[in-house]
């Protein structure tokens, strides 16, 4: 079968690889679409993936094409979205309900072959059936949405909060949609990319700007979300949190990123700084939200690119052109 392969740092190709074979409790998914994510760029840069080469792709959906000998939950022909998370269920963090912090954390498309291919293998427990009205080729959005749902679990936001989001890429826009549905009094978005900021306006924001100084909230925001991973945005966002407010590091920064905090201000103003790591008990909820129309795929997915052009798709994503890019085998 054909698959995208990150062979070494900085090098992605499309190659023929062996067809996957399911284990007893696994299924083979014929991939309908696989989304590109910042994590894929980190893997290309030599971060996250423990070893190369690897078939990337942790945001994917498709049709069950084969099942293991002990699989009864799904059948060949069922359409599914796939949670890429792989946990040990034995370490301290798994045993205390923090599976996303698993000491042996692994993921399809990061530590094992992923969905940027014609076929991918997944545990049956990670497969969520799609209702009839959901298009399989749109359901690659469920995984990133599940990360956003996890982010709002961490925030535990209260009704009437004023929210500021840095970044209007896919994840920033998803956080925007969830903020609108969790009782925010206002949702403002900041981005230096005019095209992406226009999409945020299209989805409905209270205010938007290239610089937060252009926004009228001198007292700060109750919830500040960084969805960029950019050091300058993070630093600025930390300074915009209102008293008793919360800063969420949602965007994935590289390992070397450093910012400065003001310990006295954190103490004196009771500011919370927290993070949100991937998916935790949120994939099924995201699938239900997606089925109920929380996202418009026609707005969120800007490009559907053939798998054969995976290296070019990565280049486009790295350049910040478009919104969610999916590759189609």
Residue, then its C-alpha position, 0 to 999 in steps of 0.5 A: x500500500x501507499x503511505x507517507x513516511x517521515x524517513x529522517x529529520x526534515x525528509x518526508x516521502x510517499x512510498x510503498x509499505x507492507x499492508x497492515x495486519x490486525x491483531x486479535x483485538x485490532x481492526x484495519x481501517x481503510x483511510x478516507x481522510x487524514x488531517x495534518x497537525x502541528x505534531x506532524x511538523x514536530x515529528x518532521x523536525x525530530x521531536x516527539x516520535x521516539x524513532x524514525x522512520x514513521x508513518x505519521x497521521x493521528x487524525x483520521x477516519x475511514x471504513x473498517x476493512x478487516x477485523x481481528x479474531x476477537x473483534x465483535x464491536x465493529x464489522x467490515x464496512x462500518x465507518x469509524x473515527x479513530x482515537x490515536x491514544x495508546x495507554x499502558x493502563x498500568x502506570x501511576x498516571x493511568x491508574x489515577x485517571x490521567x492516561x494522557x500523561x501515561x509513563x509509556x505514552x504512545x499514539x498511532x501516527x507518532x509511535x506506531x504507523x498512522x493514518x497518512x496511508x491507504x490503510x491503518x491499524x487501530x485497537x477496536x476500543x479506539x474506534x468510534x462508529x459514525x452516524x449515517x449523516x456524518x461524512x467519513x471524509x470530514x470525520x478526521x476533525x473529530x480527533x483535534x476536536x477531542x483535544x479542544x474538548x479536553x482543553x475546556x475540561x481543564x479550564x472548567x470555565x464559568x458562565x459569563x467569562x471573557x475569553x481571549x484566544x491567540x491563533x485562529x488556525x484549526x485549534x484556535x477556531x475550535x476553541x472559539x466554537x467551544x467558548x461560544x457554546x460554554x457560556x462565554x460573555x465575549x470571545x476575542x481572537x488575535x492572529x497575525x494571519x489576515x486570512x485566518x483572522x477573517x475565518x474567525x470573524x466568519x464564525x463569529x467573534x466579539x472582536x478580533x485584531x492582529x494585536x491585543x492592544x487594539x482590543x478594548x479590555x484594559x482589565x484583561x480577560x478571565x480566560x486566555x488561551x494560547x493556540x499558537x505555541x509561539x513564544x511571543x504570543x505566550x509571553x503576551x498572553x500571560x500578561x493579559x490574564x485578569x485577576x483570578x483568571x486562567x491562562x491555558x497553554x494549548x498550542x504545542x511549543x517546541x522543547x526550547x521555547x521559554x517565557x518569563x512569569x511574574x511570581x508575585x503577580x501570580x500570587x497576588x492576583x490568584x492567576x492560574x497557569x495550566x496546560x492541556x495535553x492531547x486527549x483524555x476521556x473526550x473522544x466520544x464526546x467530541x464525536x457526538x458534538x461533531x455529529x450534532x454540528x458543532x463544527x462546519x467541515x466546509x469552513x474548517x477544512x480548507x484543502x483536501x490533498x491527494x496522499x501522493x502530495x503529502x510532502x507538499x501538503x506539509x510544506x503548505x501547512x508549515x507556511x500557514x496557508x489554509x486552515x485544516x489540511x487533510x490528505x486523501x488516499 
